[in-house]
Amino acid sequence: MNNILLVDDEFEITDIMTAFLQRHKYNVFKAYNGEEALKIFHENQIDLLITDIMMPTLNGIELIKKVKQEINKNLPIVVITGQIKEANFKEAIALGINTLIEKPFNRKALLQALERIKEFPNEKLADSFLYKKVDEFLPLPIEGFKAFPCARHDTYMKISDSKFLLILRKGDELTPDRIDKYMEKNVKELYVKKIDHQEILDSEISKFKSLPKDMSRTEKINGLNRINEIIMTEIYSENIDKAVFISSMEVVKMNVEMIMTNNELYDLLKSLENFSNDIFRHSAGVSIMSSMISKKFGWNSNGILFKLNLASFYHDVGKKLLNKKNLEKSFALFTDEDWFEYKKHPALAGELLGGISDVPEDVIKIVLEHHENYFGGGYPNNLNYSALNPLTKIFSIANDYCALTLKQSINRIYTHEEAIKTMCDMKDRYDGEIFTEFLKLFKNS
């Protein structure tokens, strides 16, 4: 596949791409419109066509049709385009092109595409589309992709309500410039399959749990923040208040740096390494959700947000003192004795945190009270509204939402809609004003 015909009416782009491909040992023929390209086809053996769509005289679609009909129906074809929108290349996809490259083109992405065509010459772009329901994918805020040098899983762009285009394969280079180009085109989210997401999250949690205790502070921070960034994608949805979500992401990152300066807190978190990843997943989820609720309610001070984040990461640490086998059972299978033991975990967590220097009293109270509720009936102390720490009223909503919606190994996962309905059905257990602001975080709730 050495002879490439490059067709584009933009002289500068054509010349740059030609020089680049020649440096990588490709023999390049160039044309500035479809008619010139056809003449080259008739006079030379061409192994692959790279063409723009919008060109004078004979456009890219017309050129592809003629090539397929008159020259070589199996010729590999790459389309280069200024915008990834279905309307721009729907017909080209139907004609059986292999892939597309965005303008201005990314050099490594182009080489990767050519290498893939060499390996899989019969793979068409239509094969990269998935016709799926949105709830089978997780939307990720595009800013988060800048943290990674390459795609950690196959990544998709939403083209229509039920159609997703594969734009990055696992391992593809992912530069900040490439993300900026998507953002310039008003792309706000990219999508991954839920199953890929869970594998990556479990891998990162396992890595963090296996870090040596003497690991550097930077490595501790990076490890916990990688978990948080992935968990945030589970919390994120198209209906969420994006401004609050993004600002809360930054708050959690900042507070992780502060928490990881305390070796006692790090050691306590590490002590959960032999327990399920669910505890890490849930705690990280509560950190972002409690920050969002607090911001939406108007409690924006750094002190409040730090206390909520610190309580989030440690509110379930008391479970390390419980019977591990019980923690691996579904609640539906709990006996009265199991429940009696399980309800001890807030008090146990409070005792553990109380033995660590510099942990604010408000944090210990949140941890002790996170299973209490507005009208009493919670545990471990059956407190009512007047006795609860104000921050507990935010925390308990975040805790319940994450307990319902984040992946667990033993209990059923609720969709966002199911979780909101369930929480609305038991809204009397929450502070009414705070719960109203929580619902405002989501459109149509």
C-alpha positions as CSV (number, residue, x, y, z in Angstrom):
1,M,0.0,0.0,0.0
2,N,2.7,2.4,-1.0
3,N,1.1,4.5,-3.7
4,I,-1.3,7.0,-2.2
5,L,-3.4,9.5,-4.1
6,L,-4.1,12.6,-2.1
7,V,-7.0,14.9,-3.3
8,D,-7.8,18.3,-1.7
9,D,-8.4,21.7,-3.1
10,E,-6.6,23.4,-0.3
11,F,-3.0,23.6,-1.6
12,E,-1.3,24.2,1.7
13,I,-2.9,21.2,3.4
14,T,-2.2,19.0,0.3
15,D,1.5,20.0,0.3
16,I,1.9,19.5,4.1
17,M,0.3,16.1,4.0
18,T,2.3,15.1,0.9
19,A,5.6,16.0,2.6
20,F,4.6,14.2,5.8
21,L,3.7,11.0,4.0
22,Q,6.8,11.0,1.9
23,R,8.9,11.2,5.0
24,H,7.3,8.0,6.1
25,K,8.2,6.2,2.8
26,Y,4.9,6.6,1.0
27,N,4.8,7.4,-2.7
28,V,2.3,10.3,-3.0
29,F,0.4,11.5,-6.0
30,K,-1.6,14.7,-5.4
31,A,-4.6,16.3,-7.1
32,Y,-6.6,19.4,-6.3
33,N,-10.0,18.2,-7.5
34,G,-11.8,15.0,-8.5
35,E,-11.2,15.4,-12.3
36,E,-7.4,15.7,-11.8
37,A,-7.6,12.6,-9.5
38,L,-9.3,10.5,-12.1
39,K,-6.6,11.2,-14.7
40,I,-4.0,10.1,-12.2
41,F,-5.9,6.9,-11.5
42,H,-6.0,6.1,-15.2
43,E,-2.2,6.6,-15.6
44,N,-0.9,5.0,-12.3
45,Q,-1.4,2.1,-9.9
46,I,-3.0,3.6,-6.8
47,D,-3.2,1.6,-3.6
48,L,-5.1,4.0,-1.4
49,L,-7.2,7.2,-1.9
50,I,-7.2,10.1,0.6
51,T,-9.8,12.7,-0.4
52,D,-11.6,15.7,0.9
53,I,-15.4,15.9,0.3
54,M,-16.0,19.6,-0.5
55,M,-14.1,20.3,-3.7
56,P,-14.9,22.1,-7.0
57,T,-15.4,20.4,-10.4
58,L,-15.8,16.9,-9.1
59,N,-16.3,16.6,-5.3
60,G,-15.2,13.9,-3.1
61,I,-18.5,11.9,-3.1
62,E,-18.6,11.9,-6.9
63,L,-15.0,10.9,-7.0
64,I,-15.5,8.0,-4.7
65,K,-18.5,6.8,-6.7
66,K,-16.5,6.8,-9.9
67,V,-13.5,5.1,-8.4
68,K,-15.7,2.3,-6.9
69,Q,-17.7,1.9,-10.2
70,E,-15.0,2.3,-12.8
71,I,-11.6,1.6,-11.2
72,N,-11.5,-0.5,-8.1
73,K,-14.5,-1.3,-5.9
74,N,-12.3,-2.6,-3.1
75,L,-9.8,0.4,-3.0
76,P,-9.2,1.6,0.5
77,I,-10.4,5.1,1.0
78,V,-9.8,7.7,3.7
79,V,-11.9,10.8,3.8
80,I,-10.5,14.0,5.3
81,T,-13.1,16.5,6.6
82,G,-13.3,19.7,8.6
83,Q,-16.3,18.6,10.7
84,I,-17.4,15.2,12.0
85,K,-21.1,15.5,11.4
86,E,-23.1,12.7,10.0
87,A,-24.6,14.9,7.3
88,N,-21.2,15.7,5.9
89,F,-20.1,12.2,5.2
90,K,-23.2,9.9,5.4
91,E,-23.1,9.1,1.7
92,A,-19.3,8.4,1.8
93,I,-19.9,5.9,4.6
94,A,-22.6,4.2,2.5
95,L,-20.1,4.0,-0.3
96,G,-17.7,2.0,1.9
97,I,-14.9,4.3,3.0
98,N,-12.5,2.9,5.5
99,T,-12.1,5.8,7.8
100,L,-12.0,9.6,8.2
101,I,-9.4,12.1,9.4
102,E,-10.3,15.5,10.8
103,K,-8.8,18.7,9.5
104,P,-6.4,20.0,10.6
105,F,-5.1,16.5,10.5
106,N,-3.2,14.9,13.4
107,R,-0.1,13.3,12.0
108,K,0.1,10.3,14.3
109,A,-3.7,9.7,13.9
110,L,-3.2,9.6,10.1
111,L,-0.3,7.1,10.4
112,Q,-2.3,4.9,12.8
113,A,-5.2,4.9,10.3
114,L,-3.0,3.9,7.4
115,E,-1.4,1.1,9.5
116,R,-4.8,-0.2,10.5
117,I,-5.9,-0.2,6.9
118,K,-2.8,-2.3,6.0
119,E,-3.8,-4.8,8.7
120,F,-7.6,-4.7,8.1
121,P,-8.1,-3.5,4.5
122,N,-11.7,-4.7,4.5
123,E,-12.8,-2.9,7.7
124,K,-15.2,-0.1,6.7
125,L,-16.1,3.0,8.6
126,A,-19.7,1.8,8.8
127,D,-18.3,-1.0,11.1
128,S,-17.2,1.8,13.5
129,F,-20.8,2.9,14.1
130,L,-22.7,1.5,17.0
131,Y,-26.5,1.8,17.0
132,K,-27.2,1.8,20.7
133,K,-29.3,3.3,23.4
134,V,-27.6,6.2,25.2
135,D,-27.8,4.4,28.5
136,E,-25.4,1.7,27.2
137,F,-22.6,4.3,27.1
138,L,-21.2,6.7,29.6
139,P,-20.7,10.3,28.5
140,L,-17.5,11.8,29.7
141,P,-16.8,15.5,29.9
142,I,-14.2,16.1,27.2
143,E,-11.9,18.1,29.5
144,G,-11.1,15.0,31.4
145,F,-9.4,13.3,28.4
146,K,-6.5,15.7,28.6
147,A,-5.2,13.8,31.7
148,F,-4.3,10.8,29.6
149,P,-1.6,10.5,26.8
150,C,-3.5,7.8,24.9
151,A,-7.0,6.5,24.7
152,R,-7.6,4.0,27.6
153,H,-10.5,2.4,25.8
154,D,-12.4,2.7,22.6
155,T,-14.0,6.1,22.5
156,Y,-17.0,7.3,20.6
157,M,-18.7,10.5,19.5
158,K,-22.5,10.7,19.6
159,I,-23.7,11.4,16.1
160,S,-27.5,11.1,16.7
161,D,-29.8,9.8,19.4
162,S,-28.9,6.2,18.7
163,K,-25.7,6.3,16.7
164,F,-22.1,6.5,18.0
165,L,-19.0,6.9,15.9
166,L,-15.8,5.2,17.0
167,I,-13.1,8.0,16.9
168,L,-10.4,6.6,19.1
169,R,-9.3,3.0,19.5
170,K,-7.7,1.8,22.7
171,G,-4.1,2.9,22.7
172,D,-4.4,5.6,20.2
173,E,-2.4,8.7,21.0
174,L,-4.5,11.4,22.6
175,T,-2.8,14.9,22.6
176,P,-4.3,18.0,24.3
177,D,-4.3,19.6,20.9
178,R,-6.6,17.0,19.6
179,I,-9.0,17.5,22.5
180,D,-8.9,21.2,22.0
181,K,-9.9,20.8,18.3
182,Y,-13.0,18.8,19.4
183,M,-13.8,21.5,22.0
184,E,-13.5,24.2,19.3
185,K,-16.1,22.4,17.4
186,N,-18.4,22.5,20.4
187,V,-18.0,18.8,21.3
188,K,-18.7,18.7,25.0
189,E,-18.7,14.9,25.7
190,L,-17.2,11.8,24.4
191,Y,-18.6,8.3,25.1
192,V,-17.2,4.9,26.3
193,K,-18.9,1.6,26.8
194,K,-19.9,0.9,30.3
195,I,-18.1,-2.4,30.4
196,D,-14.8,-0.8,29.4
197,H,-15.2,1.9,32.0
198,Q,-15.7,-0.7,34.8
199,E,-12.6,-2.6,33.9
200,I,-10.4,0.5,33.9
201,L,-11.9,1.7,37.3
202,D,-11.2,-1.7,38.9
203,S,-7.7,-1.7,37.6
204,E,-7.0,1.8,39.0
205,I,-8.4,1.0,42.4
206,S,-6.3,-2.2,42.6
207,K,-3.2,-0.2,41.6
208,F,-3.9,2.3,44.4
209,K,-4.5,-0.4,47.0
210,S,-1.2,-2.0,46.1
211,L,0.9,1.1,46.4
212,P,3.7,0.8,49.0
213,K,3.1,2.8,52.2
214,D,6.3,4.7,51.6
215,M,5.1,5.9,48.1
216,S,5.7,9.6,47.4
217,R,3.0,12.1,48.1
218,T,2.7,12.9,44.4
219,E,2.1,9.3,43.5
220,K,-0.5,8.9,46.3
221,I,-2.3,12.0,45.0
222,N,-2.2,10.9,41.3
223,G,-3.4,7.4,42.2
224,L,-6.4,8.6,44.2
225,N,-7.2,11.3,41.6
226,R,-7.2,8.8,38.8
227,I,-9.9,6.8,40.7
228,N,-11.8,10.0,41.3
229,E,-11.7,11.1,37.6
230,I,-13.1,7.7,36.5
231,I,-15.8,7.7,39.2
232,M,-16.8,11.1,38.1
233,T,-17.7,9.7,34.7
234,E,-20.2,7.4,36.4
235,I,-21.8,10.4,38.2
236,Y,-21.8,12.5,35.1
237,S,-24.8,12.4,32.7
238,E,-26.0,14.6,29.9
239,N,-28.7,16.0,32.2
240,I,-26.4,17.1,34.9
241,D,-25.5,20.8,35.7
242,K,-22.2,20.8,33.9
243,A,-20.8,24.0,35.4
244,V,-21.3,22.7,39.0
245,F,-20.0,19.3,38.0
246,I,-16.7,20.7,36.5
247,S,-16.1,23.0,39.4
248,S,-16.7,20.2,41.9
249,M,-14.2,18.0,40.0
250,E,-11.6,20.7,40.7
251,V,-12.6,21.0,44.4
252,V,-12.2,17.2,44.9
253,K,-8.7,17.2,43.2
254,M,-7.6,20.1,45.4
255,N,-8.8,18.4,48.6
256,V,-7.2,15.1,47.7
257,E,-3.9,16.9,47.7
258,M,-4.6,18.2,51.2
259,I,-5.8,14.8,52.5
260,M,-2.8,12.9,51.2
261,T,-0.4,15.2,53.1
262,N,-1.5,13.3,56.3
263,N,0.3,10.0,56.5
264,E,-2.2,8.7,59.1
265,L,-5.1,9.3,56.7
266,Y,-3.3,7.6,53.9
267,D,-2.5,4.6,56.0
268,L,-6.1,4.3,57.1
269,L,-7.3,4.4,53.5
270,K,-4.7,1.8,52.6
271,S,-6.0,-0.4,55.4
272,L,-9.0,-1.1,53.1
273,E,-6.8,-2.8,50.5
274,N,-8.1,-6.3,51.3
275,F,-11.7,-5.2,51.0
276,S,-14.0,-4.8,47.9
277,N,-13.3,-2.1,45.4
278,D,-16.9,-1.1,46.0
279,I,-15.9,0.9,49.1
280,F,-13.4,3.0,47.1
281,R,-15.9,3.4,44.3
282,H,-18.7,4.6,46.6
283,S,-16.5,6.9,48.7
284,A,-15.1,8.7,45.6
285,G,-18.6,9.0,44.2
286,V,-19.9,10.6,47.4
287,S,-17.0,13.1,47.4
288,I,-18.1,14.5,44.0
289,M,-21.8,14.3,44.7
290,S,-21.6,16.0,48.1
291,S,-19.5,18.8,46.6
292,M,-22.1,19.3,43.9
293,I,-25.0,19.4,46.3
294,S,-23.2,21.8,48.6
295,K,-22.4,24.2,45.7
296,K,-25.9,24.0,44.4
297,F,-27.2,24.8,47.9
298,G,-24.9,27.8,48.1
299,W,-22.4,26.5,50.6
300,N,-19.3,27.1,48.6
301,S,-16.6,27.8,51.2
302,N,-13.4,25.8,50.9
303,G,-13.7,24.7,54.5
304,I,-17.2,23.2,54.1
305,L,-16.2,21.4,50.8
306,F,-13.0,20.0,52.4
307,K,-15.0,18.6,55.3
308,L,-17.5,16.9,53.0
309,N,-14.7,15.5,50.9
310,L,-12.7,14.2,53.9
311,A,-15.9,12.6,55.3
312,S,-16.6,11.0,51.9
313,F,-13.4,9.1,51.7
314,Y,-13.6,7.8,55.3
315,H,-17.3,7.4,56.2
316,D,-17.2,3.7,55.5
317,V,-13.8,2.9,56.9
318,G,-15.4,1.3,59.9
319,K,-16.3,-1.6,57.7
320,K,-12.8,-2.8,58.0
321,L,-13.6,-3.9,61.5
322,L,-16.7,-5.9,60.5
323,N,-17.0,-9.5,59.4
324,K,-15.7,-9.4,55.8
325,K,-18.0,-12.3,54.8
326,N,-21.1,-10.2,55.7
327,L,-19.9,-7.4,53.6
328,E,-19.9,-9.7,50.6
329,K,-23.6,-10.6,51.1
330,S,-26.5,-8.8,49.6
331,F,-28.6,-6.8,52.1
332,A,-31.6,-9.0,51.1
333,L,-29.8,-12.0,52.7
334,F,-28.9,-10.2,56.0
335,T,-30.1,-11.7,59.2
336,D,-31.0,-9.6,62.2
337,E,-27.6,-10.3,63.6
338,D,-26.0,-9.2,60.4
339,W,-27.8,-5.9,60.5
340,F,-26.9,-5.4,64.2
341,E,-23.2,-5.7,63.3
342,Y,-23.5,-3.7,60.1
343,K,-25.1,-0.7,61.9
344,K,-21.9,-0.4,64.0
345,H,-19.8,0.8,61.1
346,P,-20.5,4.6,61.4
347,A,-19.5,4.6,65.1
348,L,-16.4,2.4,64.3
349,A,-15.4,4.9,61.6
350,G,-15.8,7.8,64.0
351,E,-13.5,6.1,66.5
352,L,-10.8,5.5,63.9
353,L,-10.9,9.1,62.6
354,G,-11.0,10.4,66.2
355,G,-7.6,8.9,66.7
356,I,-6.0,10.9,63.9
357,S,-4.7,14.4,64.5
358,D,-6.1,17.4,62.6
359,V,-9.5,15.7,61.6
360,P,-12.2,18.4,62.2
361,E,-14.9,17.6,64.6
362,D,-17.5,18.3,61.9
363,V,-16.0,15.4,59.8
364,I,-16.3,13.0,62.7
365,K,-20.0,14.0,63.2
366,I,-20.8,13.5,59.5
367,V,-19.2,10.1,59.6
368,L,-21.2,9.2,62.8
369,E,-24.5,10.5,61.4
370,H,-24.5,9.6,57.7
371,H,-27.2,6.9,58.2
372,E,-29.4,9.1,60.5
373,N,-32.3,10.9,58.9
374,Y,-34.5,13.9,59.2
375,F,-37.3,12.5,61.4
376,G,-35.3,9.9,63.3
377,G,-35.3,6.2,62.7
378,G,-31.7,6.0,61.4
379,Y,-28.7,4.5,63.0
380,P,-26.7,4.2,65.1
381,N,-28.3,6.7,67.5
382,N,-31.8,7.4,66.1
383,L,-31.1,11.1,65.9
384,N,-33.6,13.6,64.4
385,Y,-33.2,16.8,62.4
386,S,-32.5,19.1,65.3
387,A,-29.6,17.0,66.5
388,L,-27.9,16.5,63.1
389,N,-24.8,18.4,62.0
390,P,-25.9,20.7,59.1
391,L,-23.3,19.1,56.8
392,T,-24.8,15.6,57.4
393,K,-28.0,16.8,55.7
394,I,-26.1,17.3,52.5
395,F,-23.9,14.2,53.0
396,S,-26.8,11.8,53.5
397,I,-28.4,12.7,50.2
398,A,-25.1,12.2,48.3
399,N,-24.5,8.9,50.2
400,D,-27.9,7.5,49.3
401,Y,-27.7,8.5,45.6
402,C,-24.3,6.9,45.2
403,A,-25.4,3.8,47.1
404,L,-28.2,3.4,44.5
405,T,-26.4,4.3,41.3
406,L,-22.8,3.2,41.5
407,K,-21.7,-0.3,40.6
408,Q,-21.7,-2.8,43.4
409,S,-20.8,-6.4,43.4
410,I,-23.7,-7.6,45.6
411,N,-26.7,-5.2,45.4
412,R,-28.8,-4.0,42.4
413,I,-27.7,-0.9,40.6
414,Y,-30.4,1.7,39.9
415,T,-30.6,3.9,36.8
416,H,-30.5,7.6,37.5
417,E,-34.2,7.8,36.9
418,E,-34.9,4.9,39.3
419,A,-32.7,6.4,42.0
420,I,-34.4,9.8,41.8
421,K,-37.9,8.2,42.0
422,T,-36.8,6.0,44.9
423,M,-35.4,9.0,46.8
424,C,-38.4,11.2,46.0
425,D,-40.6,8.4,47.5
426,M,-38.7,8.6,50.8
427,K,-38.0,12.4,50.6
428,D,-39.3,12.9,54.2
429,R,-36.0,11.5,55.5
430,Y,-34.1,14.5,53.9
431,D,-33.9,18.2,54.5
432,G,-36.5,19.6,52.1
433,E,-34.6,22.6,51.0
434,I,-31.4,20.7,50.3
435,F,-33.2,17.9,48.6
436,T,-34.9,20.4,46.2
437,E,-31.4,21.8,45.3
438,F,-30.2,18.3,44.7
439,L,-32.9,17.7,42.2
440,K,-32.0,20.9,40.4
441,L,-28.6,19.4,39.6
442,F,-30.4,17.3,37.0
443,K,-32.6,18.4,34.1
444,N,-36.1,16.9,34.1
445,S,-35.8,15.7,37.7
